[in-house]
């Protein structure tokens, strides 16, 4: 019995020393797209979710690490053409069209410096780095091509089988945003995540058009 009493006292001292510490589960939406590319890219609405903790450095400042499953997505269509002169009387033009509809799933590890207006609650200002590792890929690539001779009518032909699209496994991002932690249970947030590493690779895209991730993240967390 004495052991349980001593353990309870010790736990009470620890928790009182870290009164600003809390953990939680979070869930939200990402409005994701690609930046740093010449393609006309359409954003996609995807989602994120996972676990977080807030480790106080002082009354108003904490470090908030998390482990998340987070999706990134985008859509675009790319058209190119190539003209070949076989002999002085024969010129062929091949037109290629590739449509990309991508949803990528990452295991993410953000570590956000968080400034609270109150004691581990109230308005929040957050900024920090994030490491992401690709674990799922639901990309659909649709290719088509046509060929015309001497400016004649375009005829369907088989697309180039060497066209492919691959993705870098890792990304490093800067995350920043605002939020609000209520006195009981609920925390809400809105953040912007901007990636630094190239996303796409392979024969489908030029190196300068490989793109970087960019997302608006909106979500809520239950904290305790």
C-alpha positions as CSV (number, residue, x, y, z in Angstrom):
1,X,0.0,0.0,0.0
2,X,2.8,2.4,0.9
3,X,4.4,1.7,-2.6
4,X,1.2,2.8,-4.3
5,X,1.0,5.9,-2.2
6,X,4.6,6.8,-3.0
7,X,4.0,6.2,-6.7
8,X,0.9,8.3,-6.7
9,X,2.8,11.2,-5.0
10,X,5.7,10.9,-7.5
11,X,3.3,10.9,-10.5
12,X,1.5,13.9,-9.0
13,X,4.8,15.8,-8.7
14,X,5.7,15.0,-12.2
15,X,2.4,16.0,-13.7
16,X,2.3,19.2,-11.7
17,X,5.8,20.0,-12.9
18,X,4.6,19.7,-16.5
19,X,1.2,21.1,-16.1
20,X,1.4,22.5,-19.7
21,X,2.0,19.1,-21.2
22,X,-0.7,17.5,-23.3
23,X,-1.3,14.9,-26.0
24,X,-4.0,14.5,-28.6
25,X,-5.4,13.1,-31.8
26,X,-5.8,15.3,-34.8
27,X,-7.7,15.1,-38.1
28,X,-8.1,17.5,-41.0
29,X,-8.2,18.4,-44.7
30,X,-5.4,19.3,-47.0
31,X,-5.9,21.5,-50.1
32,X,-2.8,20.3,-52.0
33,X,-1.1,21.2,-55.2
34,X,2.3,21.5,-56.9
35,X,4.4,24.7,-57.2
36,X,7.6,25.5,-59.2
37,X,6.3,23.9,-62.4
38,X,5.2,25.3,-65.7
39,X,2.2,22.9,-65.9
40,X,-1.3,24.2,-65.2
41,X,-1.9,22.3,-62.0
42,X,-5.3,21.8,-60.3
43,X,-5.4,21.2,-56.6
44,X,-6.9,18.3,-54.8
45,X,-8.7,18.0,-51.4
46,X,-7.2,15.2,-49.4
47,X,-6.8,14.5,-45.6
48,X,-4.4,14.0,-42.8
49,X,-4.6,12.5,-39.3
50,X,-2.5,11.3,-36.4
51,X,-1.1,11.9,-32.9
52,X,0.5,15.0,-31.4
53,X,2.1,16.1,-28.1
54,X,2.9,19.5,-26.6
55,X,6.1,19.7,-24.5
56,X,6.3,23.0,-22.6
57,X,9.5,25.0,-22.6
58,X,7.9,27.7,-20.4
59,X,4.4,29.0,-19.7
60,X,3.7,30.3,-23.1
61,X,6.1,28.3,-25.4
62,X,6.0,24.6,-26.3
63,X,7.5,22.2,-28.8
64,X,4.7,20.3,-30.6
65,X,5.9,17.1,-32.3
66,X,3.5,14.9,-34.2
67,X,3.3,11.7,-36.3
68,X,0.8,11.9,-39.1
69,X,-0.5,10.1,-42.2
70,X,-1.0,12.9,-44.7
71,X,-2.0,12.9,-48.3
72,X,-0.8,15.2,-51.0
73,X,-2.5,15.5,-54.4
74,X,-2.6,17.3,-57.8
75,X,-3.9,17.0,-61.3
76,X,-2.6,18.3,-64.6
77,X,-2.5,17.6,-68.3
78,X,0.7,18.0,-70.4
79,X,0.9,18.1,-74.3
80,X,4.0,17.9,-76.4
81,X,4.7,17.4,-80.1
82,X,7.7,16.3,-82.2
83,X,8.2,16.8,-85.9
84,X,10.4,14.5,-88.0
85,X,11.4,14.9,-91.6
86,X,12.0,11.5,-93.2
87,X,12.8,12.8,-96.7
88,X,12.3,16.1,-98.5
89,X,8.7,15.1,-99.3
90,X,7.6,13.5,-96.0
91,X,7.2,15.2,-92.7
92,X,5.5,13.5,-89.7
93,X,4.2,15.2,-86.6
94,X,3.5,13.2,-83.4
95,X,1.4,14.8,-80.6
96,X,1.5,13.4,-77.1
97,X,-0.9,14.1,-74.3
98,X,-0.4,12.9,-70.7
99,X,-3.0,13.3,-68.0
100,X,-1.9,12.9,-64.3
101,X,-4.2,12.5,-61.4
102,X,-2.1,11.9,-58.3
103,X,-2.7,11.2,-54.6
104,X,0.4,10.5,-52.5
105,X,0.4,9.3,-48.9
106,X,3.2,10.3,-46.6
107,X,4.2,9.4,-43.1
108,X,5.0,12.9,-41.7
109,X,7.0,14.1,-38.7
110,X,6.4,17.9,-38.0
111,X,8.1,19.6,-35.0
112,X,6.4,22.9,-34.5
113,X,7.5,25.7,-32.1
114,X,4.2,26.9,-30.6
115,X,3.6,30.2,-28.8
116,X,0.4,30.4,-26.8
117,X,-1.4,33.5,-25.6
118,X,-2.2,31.7,-22.4
119,X,-0.7,28.9,-20.3
120,X,-0.6,26.2,-23.0
121,X,-3.9,27.4,-24.3
122,X,-5.5,30.3,-26.2
123,X,-4.4,31.6,-29.5
124,X,-1.4,29.8,-31.1
125,X,1.4,30.8,-33.5
126,X,3.2,27.8,-34.9
127,X,6.3,27.3,-37.2
128,X,8.7,24.5,-37.7
129,X,10.2,21.9,-40.0
130,X,8.6,18.7,-41.2
131,X,10.0,15.5,-42.7
132,X,7.8,13.3,-44.9
133,X,8.4,9.8,-46.2
134,X,6.3,8.4,-49.1
135,X,4.4,5.2,-48.2
136,X,1.5,5.1,-50.7
137,X,1.0,6.1,-54.3
138,X,-2.4,6.3,-56.1
139,X,-1.4,8.0,-59.2
140,X,-3.3,7.5,-62.5
141,X,-1.3,8.3,-65.7
142,X,-3.3,8.4,-68.9
143,X,-1.3,8.7,-72.2
144,X,-2.5,9.2,-75.8
145,X,-0.9,10.2,-79.1
146,X,-1.7,11.0,-82.7
147,X,0.4,11.2,-85.8
148,X,-0.1,13.2,-89.0
149,X,1.9,13.2,-92.3
150,X,2.6,16.4,-94.3
151,X,0.0,18.3,-92.3
152,X,-2.8,15.8,-92.9
153,X,-5.5,14.7,-90.6
154,X,-4.2,13.4,-87.2
155,X,-4.6,9.6,-86.7
156,X,-4.5,7.8,-83.3
157,X,-1.4,5.9,-82.6
158,X,0.2,4.0,-79.7
159,X,1.6,6.3,-77.0
160,X,5.3,6.2,-76.1
161,X,5.7,3.1,-73.8
162,X,8.8,4.7,-72.2
163,X,6.8,7.5,-70.6
164,X,6.6,7.0,-66.9
165,X,6.2,9.0,-63.7
166,X,8.0,8.4,-60.4
167,X,8.2,10.2,-57.1
168,X,10.9,11.0,-54.7
169,X,10.6,9.1,-51.4
170,X,11.4,12.0,-49.1
171,X,10.4,15.6,-48.6
172,X,11.4,18.4,-46.2
173,X,8.9,21.2,-45.6
174,X,8.5,24.4,-43.6
175,X,5.1,24.5,-41.8
176,X,3.6,27.6,-40.3
177,X,0.1,28.7,-39.1
178,X,-2.3,29.8,-36.5
179,X,-4.6,28.0,-34.1
180,X,-6.7,28.1,-31.0
181,X,-6.7,25.7,-28.1
182,X,-9.8,25.9,-25.9
183,X,-9.6,25.4,-22.1
184,X,-11.2,21.9,-22.5
185,X,-10.5,19.2,-25.1
186,X,-10.7,21.0,-28.4
187,X,-7.9,22.6,-30.5
188,X,-8.3,24.0,-34.1
189,X,-5.6,25.1,-36.5
190,X,-4.9,26.3,-40.1
191,X,-1.4,25.9,-41.5
192,X,0.6,26.2,-44.7
193,X,3.1,23.6,-45.7
194,X,5.6,24.3,-48.4
195,X,8.1,21.6,-49.6
196,X,11.7,22.1,-50.7
197,X,12.5,18.9,-52.5
198,X,11.5,17.8,-56.0
199,X,8.4,15.7,-56.1
200,X,8.3,14.1,-59.6
201,X,10.9,12.4,-61.6
202,X,11.1,10.1,-64.6
203,X,10.9,10.5,-68.4
204,X,7.5,12.2,-68.2
205,X,8.7,15.5,-66.7
206,X,11.7,17.8,-67.2
207,X,13.8,18.3,-64.1
208,X,12.8,22.0,-63.8
209,X,9.1,21.0,-63.9
210,X,9.3,18.3,-61.2
211,X,7.5,20.6,-58.7
212,X,7.4,21.0,-55.0
213,X,4.5,20.3,-52.6
214,X,2.3,23.1,-51.3
215,X,-0.7,22.6,-49.1
216,X,-3.2,24.5,-46.9
217,X,-4.0,22.3,-43.9
218,X,-7.1,22.8,-41.8
219,X,-8.0,20.6,-38.9
220,X,-9.0,20.0,-35.3
221,X,-7.6,18.0,-32.4
222,X,-8.9,16.4,-29.2
223,X,-6.3,17.1,-26.5
224,X,-6.0,15.8,-22.9
